[in-house]
């Protein structure tokens, strides 16, 4: 007897010049525990002058988790945080009542999970 209830294949989602594999949400599974979005990015190679450039955008009532297998990205937000995310490191940003952030990659190879959005306890209680 298998414990696997559902296999979800990633769907391509364009994030403005860069495509990710969107795993969640899915028609038959909107969330897995507190996870409401899960995107797989790459692996991809960017030449000098190219890369991921996610423009500033808001989040409210959730947390974003970025984990890279390879490469690096730069995170900046409206609280004044500016952080390079390196392969093997985790960037966990809690939006609470609201935050605006952007992400950019450097030239080279990038591969990881990004935008693994997690509902905060208050947001989970409201569901």
Backbone torsions as a table, in degrees:
resi	resn	phi	psi	omega
1	UNK	NA	128.9	-177.7
2	UNK	-87.8	144.1	175.4
3	UNK	-94.1	-2.9	178.3
4	UNK	-79.2	116.2	-178.1
5	UNK	-89.6	-29.5	-175.2
6	UNK	-159.2	135.0	173.7
7	UNK	-107.8	126.6	-177.6
8	UNK	-112.8	123.0	175.2
9	UNK	-89.7	137.0	179.9
10	UNK	-65.2	142.9	175.8
11	UNK	-111.6	141.5	179.9
12	UNK	-66.8	132.0	177.2
13	UNK	-132.4	119.6	-179.8
14	UNK	-80.1	127.0	178.0
15	UNK	-110.4	34.9	178.4
16	UNK	84.6	67.2	178.4
17	UNK	93.3	-3.6	177.6
18	UNK	-141.6	132.0	-177.3
19	UNK	-103.0	137.0	174.6
20	UNK	-116.7	162.2	173.5
21	UNK	-94.2	107.2	-178.8
22	UNK	-81.2	121.3	179.2
23	UNK	-100.5	-47.5	175.9
24	UNK	-123.0	146.1	-0.2
25	UNK	-76.6	160.9	-178.1
26	UNK	-134.7	149.4	-175.5
27	UNK	-53.0	-39.9	-177.5
28	UNK	-94.7	-3.6	-179.3
29	UNK	-152.8	99.4	-177.8
30	UNK	-77.7	-31.7	-178.5
31	UNK	-142.1	155.5	167.5
32	UNK	-125.9	105.6	-172.0
33	UNK	58.7	-129.3	-179.8
34	UNK	-85.4	-2.5	-175.3
35	UNK	-83.2	120.8	-178.5
36	UNK	-110.9	-19.5	173.4
37	UNK	-135.5	141.2	172.4
38	UNK	-147.9	116.7	179.7
39	UNK	-118.0	141.1	174.0
40	UNK	-109.2	126.3	-179.4
41	UNK	-115.6	137.2	176.5
42	UNK	79.2	-165.2	2.1
43	UNK	-69.7	144.8	179.3
44	UNK	-143.3	152.5	177.9
45	UNK	-117.1	133.3	179.7
46	UNK	-119.8	130.0	176.4
47	UNK	-76.4	169.0	176.7
48	UNK	-54.7	134.6	-179.0
49	UNK	87.0	-3.4	178.9
50	UNK	-118.2	171.6	176.3
51	UNK	147.3	-177.5	177.1
52	UNK	-78.4	132.3	178.9
53	UNK	-138.3	82.6	179.0
54	UNK	-85.5	110.0	-176.1
55	UNK	-63.1	160.3	179.0
56	UNK	-54.9	133.5	179.8
57	UNK	-151.0	154.0	-174.5
58	UNK	-91.2	156.3	168.6
59	UNK	-138.4	145.8	178.1
60	UNK	-138.1	131.8	171.1
61	UNK	72.0	25.3	177.8
62	UNK	-152.5	176.8	177.3
63	UNK	-124.8	145.1	174.3
64	UNK	-106.3	139.4	178.4
65	UNK	-123.7	125.1	176.3
66	UNK	-118.7	127.3	177.4
67	UNK	-130.5	127.2	-179.5
68	UNK	-110.3	133.3	171.5
69	UNK	-81.5	-37.1	-178.5
70	UNK	-142.9	154.2	173.5
71	UNK	84.3	-164.7	177.8
72	UNK	-150.1	158.0	176.5
73	UNK	-137.9	159.7	177.5
74	UNK	-116.9	125.8	-179.7
75	UNK	-106.2	136.0	175.7
76	UNK	-139.8	139.9	179.9
77	UNK	-140.0	172.9	-174.3
78	UNK	-72.7	-7.1	173.6
79	UNK	-84.8	-5.9	-179.2
80	UNK	97.2	1.9	178.0
81	UNK	-72.3	136.7	175.9
82	UNK	-140.4	115.3	-171.1
83	UNK	-143.5	134.6	171.5
84	UNK	-84.2	130.2	177.5
85	UNK	-100.9	118.5	-178.4
86	UNK	-101.9	159.8	177.0
87	UNK	-55.8	133.1	179.8
88	UNK	88.6	-8.5	179.2
89	UNK	-100.5	162.2	179.4
90	UNK	-119.4	135.2	170.5
91	UNK	-112.1	117.5	-179.1
92	UNK	-118.2	113.8	-178.8
93	UNK	-115.3	121.7	178.1
94	UNK	-97.1	121.8	-175.6
95	UNK	-81.1	-33.8	-178.7
96	UNK	56.6	-122.6	-178.2
97	UNK	-83.0	-2.7	174.8
98	UNK	146.6	138.2	177.5
99	UNK	-154.9	150.0	174.7
100	UNK	-115.9	134.6	179.3
101	UNK	-144.3	162.8	176.6
102	UNK	-136.9	159.9	178.4
103	UNK	-139.8	138.5	178.3
104	UNK	-139.4	144.2	176.7
105	UNK	-104.7	162.3	174.4
106	UNK	-92.8	164.8	173.3
107	UNK	-58.8	152.2	-179.7
108	UNK	119.4	-164.3	-176.1
109	UNK	-89.3	134.9	177.3
110	UNK	-130.0	134.1	179.5
111	UNK	-154.5	127.4	178.1
112	UNK	176.6	-168.3	174.1
113	UNK	-112.1	134.1	-177.7
114	UNK	-139.0	157.5	177.1
115	UNK	60.6	31.6	171.9
116	UNK	-75.6	88.0	-172.7
117	UNK	-83.8	130.8	-175.0
118	UNK	-117.0	129.3	175.7
119	UNK	-68.8	134.8	174.5
120	UNK	-73.4	162.0	-179.9
121	UNK	-53.9	-39.0	179.4
122	UNK	-64.9	-40.1	179.0
123	UNK	-68.6	-37.3	178.1
124	UNK	-63.6	-40.7	-179.3
125	UNK	-65.0	-31.9	-179.5
126	UNK	-75.9	-15.9	-177.6
127	UNK	-75.6	NA	NA
